[in-house]
């Protein structure tokens, strides 16, 4: 016999309003505009308006919902921030018109150019390119046909394009010179015969290998260093993007910092016509089913519009509260722009001050940027990855990294500092760091080991 049992338990669930608020909170300024437009298109009860009209229903409930724009005079325009620079791929495709290629060679050339990485290198092997063309064009080519077209592309500008590795890239640039001088000829020989030694800065082995003076060899070294290691020539597709649009603007005014949202959205409120329809249908809803159905539809749209605008206002208030707290803690940095003045700060510090959960602060920080008098910074820039003890005080890891960077910039390049030496110098300065911490910070700063920093 089946036994019926009554159980009672509690569970936490987010309301639709809370879900909408969280969704809006994590959107950046560049995305919130499209979200507002999408909502206006889907909900006829919402409209953008220049005025903030106050409307009331007969039940005396105030339906004055207003999306406040903190910087209506903002000059930010997403369209004006689109770069019109020609990408290196577009540049190469234009140059193909000057080559005498048949139909099949054009197919191969287009495939090779489309396969290039953003830095201009061809890292996909020939066999894979053959398979790619066979799959997309249903044409089978031989490896040597791909190689022949590749050689033609490698003669295009900028020199070094479509190289398969750094060595080939440098050689292509030297080979593009019609009348090379002595140091360029020597540079080509060094790359062809001693590239591994040059890359690992084993200069003494190269000196021994060539029956020339150090001065002549050093001139060849200087020339090699002047070549471009990125064959795309600075026209990488990754740079053909929108410029960074800030979410906040912080300006100093009469010794106080003003924090504003960088949004230039118009006021958002409830459509007047929908209030009239709501009132009209409210009196007719009990007369017939069609009127009742229409009333429920209009009521639903009005409620959704109310939730959306309230969520937007809550988002803006939360963003401003968070940014103001960051400015208060990092006031010295916003005053002088010196990274060494950044105080140790973690998400928990902000969460405790604004009385919100750490996850909420994390959503705000994740994708937001602020414009200051010293440039545009991501909000995460102001938070410490870790803290280092200096005497009885704690300092941000950024301060230690800056000092480490200065030590390496000022070091004698003929005898660069080892990690052990840097550890000792940092400890002498009062920073309590271990050698493994020095190695970690050095790697984060993209600084090679001492052996690779050595210069001839």
N, C-alpha and C positions, 0 to 999 in steps of 0.2 A: 504494500500500500504506500502511495506517494505521500510524503510528509511535507506539509506547508510550514514555512518558517518565516517570520518577520524579522528583518534586520535593519538596524539604523546605523548609518555611518556618515562622517563628515568628509567633504573634499573641497579643495579650493579650485575655482575656475575663474578665468579672466572673462570679464564682460566684453561685449562687442566694442564698447567705447574704449576700454583699456587696450584692447588689441589694436584698434585704430590709432590710438595715441602712441603706442610703442612703434608701430609701423612708420608713422610720420616722424617720430623723434630721430630715427636713425638715418633719415634721408638728408642728403646734403643740399645746399642751396641750388646746385645745378639740377637736382632731381625733383625738388619739392614743387617747382613751377609746373612741370609736366603732370605731376600727381594732382595738382589743383585743377588744371585744365581737363584732365580725365574725369574728375569728379563732377565738374560743371557740365560736361557733355552727357554724363550718365544721369545726372539729377537736375531736372528743370527747375527745382525749387531753389537752386543756388544761382547766384549771379555776381559778377564783378561790378562794383559800383563806385563812383567817385565820392558819393555822399554816404554818411552813416545814418540812415533813416531808422527811427525808432517806431516799431509797429507793435500793436497790441491786439490780442484776441478778446472776444467778449467775456471770457472767463477771467480777464485781468492778468493772465499770464503774459509776462514780457518776453517777446520773441525778437529781441534786439541782438542779433548775433553778428559780430563784426570781426573780420580778420584784419588786425591792425598791421599796417606797414610802417616799420620803424625808420625807413629811409626812402620815402617816396621819391626823393630827388636823385636817387641812385642813377649813375650813368652806365651801369653794367648792362651789356647787351651780349647775349650768347652768340648772336650772329656776327657781331663785330669782332668777336674773339676767335673766330675760326681762321686758322692760318691758310694762306693761299700759296704757300711754297710748294714747288713741284717736287714730288718724291723722287728718289733715285731710280725707282722702277719705271716711273713715267718717263724720266729722262732717258733711260736705256731703250725703252720701247720706241721713243721718238728717233733715237739714233739708228735703230734697225732699218729705218726707211732708206738710209744711205748705204746699206750693205746690199750686195747682190745675192739675195737668198731666194731659193725656189720655195714652192709651197710647203714641202716637207721640212725644209730647214727653218722656215718661219714658225712652224708648229713646235719644233725642238727649241728654238730660241725663246719663244713665249713661255714654254714650260720651265726652262732653266732660269729665266729672269723671275718668274713667279715663285721659284723654289728658293731663291736667295734669302738668306737671313737679313735682319734689319741692319746689320753692320756691313753687309755687302759680300759676305763669304758664302761659298757654295759648300755646305756641309753634308749634303745628300750625295751618296755614291752614284756612279754612272748606271749601275745595274738597276738601282731603285728608280732612277729617272726613266729608264727604258720601260719598267713596269708601270710607272705612273701614266706615261703616254699611251701605252697599250690599253690601260683601263679606261682612260678618259676619251681617247680619240679612236680606239680600236685599230691602231696602226703599230706594227712591230718594227722597231728600228734596231740596228746593230750598235754595239758599244762605240765603234770607231766613228759612226755617223754623229753620235752625241759629242764625242771628243772634238771632232772637226768644228762643229758649231760653237762649242765652248771656247775654243781657241779664238774664234772670230769675236765673241762677246768680250773676251779678256783684253782685246785690243781697243775697246770702247773707252770713253771717259766716264768717270775718273779712273786714272791708271790704278791697277790692282784689283779692279772689280772682278767678281766671280772667282777669286782665288780660293783654293781649297784649304789653305793653311797660311800662317803668318809668313813663313819662309817664301812660299810662292807669291804672296802679296807683295813683299818687298822686291823680289826679283822682277816681277811684272812692271813695277814702277821704274826700276833702273833700266829695264829693256825698252821702255817707252821713250827713252832719251835718244835722239838721233845721233848726237856727237858727244859721247861721254868723255869727261876729263879723267885724269889719272886717278884721283881719289874715288871716283864713281866706279871705275873699272876694278879697283882694289876692293871696294865695298861689295861688289858683285861676287868677287872671288871668295871673300870672307864668308858671305852668306851661303855660297854654294858648298864650301869646303869645311867651314868651321862654325856653322850656325848654332850648333848645340853648345859649344864652348862660349860663344858670344851671348847666347840667351842666359846661360848660367854664370855670366860675368867672370869666366876663367880667362882673363885677358893675358896672363903670363904665357899660357899655352899657345895663344894666337901669336904673341910676339915671337916665340920660339919657332913657330911654323913658317913664318914669312921672313925672308932675308931683306928686311927693310928697317928703317929707323922707327923708333916709337912715335916720333912726331908725325911721320907719314901715316902710320897705322891709326893713330889717334884721330887724324883728319877723316879717315874712312869711317871710324867709329861715329864721329860727329855727324857725318852725312847719313849713316844708317839711322841714327836717332832722329833725324829730321824727316824721315819718310813717314807716311801716314799708315798707322796700323789698322785703321778702319777704312776699308776701301769704298764705303758708301759716300765718303767725302762730306760727312756731316748732314746728309740729306736723308737720314734714317726715317722710315715711315712712322716710327714711334714718336718722332718729333712733330709729325703733321697731325696735331690734335688741338683740341681747345686749350686755351690758356687757363691757368688755375683761377677759379672764381671763388673768392672768400665767402664764408658764411657770416663772419663778424667783422666789424670795423672798430678798432680801438684808437681813439685820438685823445691827446692831452689838451685840456682846455681850462685855463686859470688854475694850474697846478692840480687839477683833478682829471681822472680818466673817464671819458664818455665811451660807453659800450653800446653799439647799435647792431642790429641785424642788417646784413647787406642786401636783404631781399627788397626788390622793387615792385612787389605785387600790389595790385589795386585792392581797395577794401572789398571784402567778401561778405555778402549778407543774403537774407532770404528774399526771394522774388515776391514783390507786392501782389502780383496777380494770384499767386498761390494762396495767399492769405484770404483774398476775396473768395476764391473758389472753395477754400476750406470752410469759411463761414456759411457760404451758400449751401454746401452739401451737408453741413452739420444739421441744418434744420430739415433737410429732406431725407436723411438717411433711414428713417423709420417708415417711410412711405412706400418704397419699392426696393427690390434687391439690387437693381442696377445702380441706384443712387448710393446704396450702402457700400457696394463694391468700389465705386468711384471715390467715396469718402475715405475708405480704408487705404486706397492707393495714394491719395493726396496726403493723408495723415502720415503714412509710411515715409513718403519723400520728405516731408517737413521734419520728421524726427531724425532721419538720416542726415539732412542738411544741418540740423542743430548739432548732432554729434560731431560732424566733420569740422564745423567752425569752432566748436568748443575744444576739440582735439588740437586744432591749429593754434588756438590761443594758448592752450596749456603747453604745447610744444615750444612756442615762442618764449613764454614766461620761464620755462625750465631751461631753455638754452641761454637766455640772458642771465638767469640766476647762476648758472654754472660758469659762464664766461666772466662774470663780475667777480666770482670767488677766485678764479684763476688769476685775474688781474690783481686782486688784493694780495694774494700770496706772493706772486712774482712781480710786484710793483717796481722793484729796482730794475729788473730787466726791461720792462716796458718803458722805463724812464731813460735808460742809457743804451739799451740794445746789446749789452755785454753778456755773452753766454756764461761767463764765469760768475755772474750774479744770480744765476738760476738757483733757487733753493730746492733742497730735496722735497719731492712731492709725489704722492701716489694717489691712485683713484680713491682709496679709502678716506684720505684727508678731505677731498671734495665732497664725497658722499655724506660724511658726518656733518659737514657744515650746512649743506643744502637739505639735509634730512631726507635723503633718498637712497635707494639701494645702489650698491656698487655696479650692478649690471646696467642700471639706467645711465650712470655716468660713463660707463664703457661704451654704450651705444652712441652717446653724444660725441665722445672723443674720437671714435673710430674713423669717421669720414669727414670731419669738419676742419676748416681752415680759418685763420684769423689774419686780417690785414693790419699791420702796425706801421709805425713810422720807420721801421727798420726792415720791412719786407713782409712777405706772407709766410706764415708758419702753420704746419699742421698742429692741432691741439695736443697730440701725443708728444710733440717736441718739448712741452713744458713739464712733462712727467719724467721722473727718474727711472731708468731701467734698474738701477741699484744705487746704493749709497756707500761711500767710503769714509772711514774714520780719519779725521785729521785732528790730532790732539784729542780734545774732549768734544769736538763738534763733528757733525756729519755733513759731508758735501756730496753734491750730485756727481754721478760717474762722468757726466759731460765735462765737468771742471777738470777731472783727472785726465780725460782723453785729450782735452785741449793742451794741457801742460805736456803730456806725452808727445803730442804732435809737434809742439814747439821744440822739445828736446831733439827730436829726430831732424827737424828742419835746420837746427843750428849745429848738428854734429859734423865732425870731420868725415867727409864722404870717402876719404882714402882709408879710414879706420872707423867704420860706423859702430854704434853702441849695440852690444848684445842685449838680450832680454834680461840677463842677470845684472848687467850694468845699469839698465834703465830702472830695474827694481830698486837698486841701491840709491840712485839719484832721486827717485820718487820718495823713498823712505827718508832720505836726508831732508827733503822738502816738507816732511811731516805727513805724507800720505801713506797710510798703512795698507800696502798692497803686496800680494805674493807674485812670484814670477809667472805662474800660470794665468793670473789676472792680467798681467802686462801682455802676455801672448794673446789672450782673448781680445783685449782692447785694440791691440795692433792689427789683428785680423779684421776686426769690425771696421777699422779705419782704412782697410785695404792697403796696409803698409807691409811690404815684404820683409823677410828675415834679413839680418845684418849682411849676410853674404851676398844677397841680391841687391842690396843698396850700395854696395861698394862701387866706386867709380875709378876709372883709370887715371 
